[in-house]
Amino acid sequence: MLALVIVGGTIGYFVARGATTTPPQDASASTGQESGQPSQETGQLVRENSRVLSQAPNEKAVLVEFLDFECEGCAAAYPVVEDLRAEYGDTVTFVHRYFPLPGHPNSMTAATAVEAAAQQGAYEAMYQKMFDTQEQWSHTAEDRSPVFRGYAEKLGLDMAAYDAAVADPATRARIEQDLADGAALGVQGTPTFFLDGKPLTLNTLEQFRAEVDAAAKN
C-alpha cells in the first residue's frame, strides 16, 4: 500500500509504521547554516561530523534523514532511499542523523553500534545490516548489543576498537547531539526528511521522487 498521509515534515506512511516523540518546545529552529554555535533553541541540520551516506560528486541538492534503526517506518523508507541514491547519487548528497526514540528499547543501542562501526569507516555496511535484519532483533526489552557486536565481527571490524567506541561516553554524546539538533529543528517522528534545508511535505512516494528529481536537476 503506497497511499500516504502527511504529518509535518515526515512521510505519513512511514510514520504510521514508525513512531513519534513529544513535540519540542521550539519547532521553528534554524537549519544551522549560519555561523556560530547553536543555542539550545536552535539546531544544525548538518554538522561537520554528520554521517554522510553518500557524497554527490556533482552536488546540486542535499537530502537529510533523521532516523531510528528500530523504527518500522525507517525500515520502510530504507529501500526507497536506496533507490533514490542509486538514481540520483551523482547530484544528490544523502546525509543521516541519528534520532533514536525512547519507545524503542534497543534504538539507542543500535545507534551506538552503528556509530562505533562508522568510526572504522563502516557506517554504510552497518546501517544496511540494521535494516536488513530489523525484524530479527527489534521490539524486545532484551539487550541486543551482543547481536550488534556479532554484526561488527562479520564486517571484519577491529573489535577492540569497536568495544572501546561503544563504551566511550563520547559516542553516546555524538548521538545525543543529533537528537538535540533534530528536536530543535522540529523533528517529531522518524523518518523525517529535509531537502536543501527544508522539511519535506509530501502526499505520495511519487511526489517524494519528484521533489528529489527537481532538486537534482536544479
C-alpha positions, 0 to 999 in steps of 0.5 A, spaced: 500 500 500 503 506 497 497 511 499 500 516 504 498 521 509 502 527 511 504 529 518 509 535 518 515 534 515 515 526 515 512 521 510 505 519 513 506 512 511 512 511 514 510 514 520 504 510 521 509 504 521 514 508 525 513 512 531 513 519 534 516 523 540 513 529 544 513 535 540 519 540 542 518 546 545 521 550 539 519 547 532 521 553 528 529 552 529 534 554 524 537 549 519 544 551 522 547 554 516 549 560 519 555 561 523 556 560 530 554 555 535 547 553 536 543 555 542 539 550 545 533 553 541 536 552 535 539 546 531 544 544 525 541 540 520 548 538 518 554 538 522 561 537 520 561 530 523 554 528 520 554 521 517 554 522 510 551 516 506 553 518 500 557 524 497 554 527 490 560 528 486 556 533 482 552 536 488 546 540 486 541 538 492 542 535 499 537 530 502 537 529 510 534 523 514 533 523 521 532 516 523 531 510 528 534 503 526 528 500 530 523 504 527 518 500 522 517 506 518 525 507 517 525 500 515 520 502 510 523 508 507 530 504 507 529 501 500 526 507 497 532 511 499 536 506 496 533 507 490 533 514 490 541 514 491 542 509 486 538 514 481 540 520 483 547 519 487 551 523 482 547 530 484 544 528 490 548 528 497 544 523 502 546 525 509 543 521 516 542 523 523 541 519 528 534 520 532 533 514 536 526 514 540 525 512 547 519 507 545 524 503 542 528 499 547 534 497 543 534 504 538 539 507 542 543 501 542 543 500 535 545 507 534 551 506 538 553 500 534 552 503 528 556 509 530 562 505 533 562 501 526 562 508 522 568 510 526 572 504 522 569 507 516 563 502 516 557 506 517 554 504 510 555 496 511 552 497 518 546 501 517 544 496 511 545 490 516 540 494 521 535 494 516 536 488 513 535 484 519 530 489 523 525 484 524 530 479 527 532 483 533 527 489 534 521 490 539 524 486 545 526 489 552 532 484 551 539 487 550 541 486 543 548 489 543 551 482 543 547 481 536 550 488 534 557 486 536 556 479 532 554 484 526 561 488 527 565 481 527 562 479 520 564 486 517 571 484 519 571 490 524 577 491 529 573 489 535 577 492 540 576 498 537 569 497 536 568 495 544 572 501 546 567 506 541 561 503 544 563 504 551 566 511 550 561 516 553 563 520 547 559 516 542 553 516 546 554 524 546 555 524 538 548 521 538 545 525 543 547 531 539 543 529 533 537 528 537 538 535 540 539 538 533 533 534 530 528 536 536 530 543 535 529 543 528 522 540 529 523 533 528 517 529 531 517 522 528 522 518 524 523 518 518 523 525 517 526 528 511 529 535 509 531 537 502 536 543 501 534 545 508 527 544 508 522 539 511 519 535 506 511 535 505 509 530 501 502 526 499 505 520 495 512 516 494 511 519 487 511 526 489 517 524 494 521 522 487 519 528 484 521 533 489 528 529 489 528 529 481 527 537 481 532 538 486 537 534 482 536 537 476 536 544 479 
